[in-house]
Amino acid sequence: MPTKMEFVNLAHIQVVESAANTLTFKKLETGISIVEKVAWLIHRISYYLTTVNATLFNGTGDSISVGLGSSNSITNVEDMSNPAILDLLTLIRQDLGAAASGVFQVLPWQHDFAELPGGGILIPPNPLYAFIQGGGLTAAMTARLRLWYTPVELKVDEYWQLVEMYRVISS
């Protein structure tokens, strides 16, 4: 594996559902051309969700799924066999006890990949999409993702192997 830089970089992307419960994508403009043969080693993704409350999630089973993908043609964000889904966070309301009960919400939700072999998830950074989809929600949701990554230069054959790994062929 190529050596990585000493310091991590930060990327931020915000995705807003186009309407409640509608799968919506937002492309992260990385400024990296496919001819550059640069990958990103993602060490951590921090998820921030807005308006997570009882009026938006108004019944048990209401949910929100937000994640990171290498394609904007994903149709089922829960299909973890799809290699285009790089990471996924799903929250589901489950009612317990009295209606007036509640808990504190701690943000962000962290997905930490630093302990994986190589120190993270190696991905091609172009294209890269954040996605969001509610289920049973009363209004559209917004999510913000912060990606902590290190750029890694690859040889041409290594880069194309990486691209093929996340490529989805469909008709």
N, C-alpha and C positions, 0 to 999 in steps of 0.2 A: 504494500500500500504506500502511496506517495506520502512524504512527510507533510505535516500540516503547520500552519502558522502558530505563533505563540499566543496570539490574542483572538478573541471571538468578535464577530461583527453582529450587528442587530438589524433586522428587517422588521417592518411593521406593515400589516395589511388590515383593512377594515372591510367587512362584507355586510351588506344590509339586504334582508329578504325583500324581493320586489313586491311581494304581497304576503300576507300571513300564510304559513304552511306551504310555501313555494320554494322548491330547490333553486338556489341562486348562487352564482359564481362571481368571483372578482379576481382578475389576473393581477399577480404581483409583477410589476415592471422592474425587473432586476438590472436592466441595462447590459446584460450579458448576451452576446451573440452566440449562436450555436457553433460558429467556427472557432470560438475561443477555447473550447475543450476544458472548461472549468466546471467543476462540480462543487456542490455545497455539502459539507459535513454538518448536519443539523444536530446540535447537542441538546437543545431544549426548545419546546414550544410552550408559550404561556397563553392561555385562553381567558379573555375577559368578555363576559356577556352582560348586556344591558337589560334593564327592566325585568329581571327574573323575580316575579312576585305572584301572589295568589290571584290577582285579577287577570294576568296574562296566562298563567297556568291555572285554569279555573276548575280543573277536575283531575282525579287520579288517572294516570296513564298519559296525560299531556306531556309532550317531549320537545326537545330541541337537539339537533345534531349539527355539529360544526367541525370542520376539519380542513385538511390540506391535501390537495390532489395534484397530479401531473396532467390532468385532462379536465376539460369543462363539458365532456360528454358523458359523465357518470350519471346514471339514472336511478340507482339505488345506493344510497350512502351507507346502508347497513350491510352491503355485500362485501365482506372482508376478503373474499377470494379475488376481488378486483385489484390488480396490481397498481392501478392509477390512484387508489386511495392510500395516501402515505401515512395519514394519522387521522384519528376520529375521536371526538368527545361527544358523548350523548348523555343528556340529563333527562330523567323521567320523574314526573311528580307521582309520589305514592302517599296517599292520605293515611295518617295514623292518628288515632285518638280524637280529642276534641277539636272542633273547627277553629277555635281561637288559639291553638298551640302554634309555635313557630320556633325557628332556629336562626342563628346568625349565618350569613353566607360569607365565606372567605374567598376572595379573588386574588390572584388568578388561580385557575386550575393549571397545574404544571404537568407536562409530560416530559420527563427527563430521560434522554437517551445516552448520556455520557458514560454509563456503565456498560454499554454494548461493546462488542469487539470493534476496535477502530475508533472508539470514542463517540459514536453517534450513527446517524442514518445518512448514507451517502446518496445524494440525489442530483439529477440534472436540474439546474435552477431555471431553465427556460424550456417549456412553459411551467408555471407554478400558479396554482389557483387556491384561494380560500373558498370554502363553500359553507352554506348554512341552509337548514330546512327544519321548520317547526312541524309538529304533529298535534292538532287539536288546539292550537294557541288562538287567542282572541285578537292578536295584532302581530305585525311583522317584528322580527327580532334583528338586532345588530350584534355583531361579534367583532372583536379586535384580537388579532393574533400577533404575538411578538416571537420572532424566530431568532434564536442565538445560533450562529453558524460560523464555520471557518471555510474559506474558499480553498479548494484543492485542485491543483493543475494535474491533468491526466494525460497519458499518451493517447494518441488517436484511437487505437484499438480498445483501450480501456474505457474511453469515453463512449464509444458506440456500443460496447457491451452494457454499460450502465443505462444508456438511453433505451436499448432494446428490452432491458429488464422491466422498465416501467411502461412500456408501450402496450397499448391495448388495440388489438385488431378486431374490428367488427364490421358488419355489413347490414 
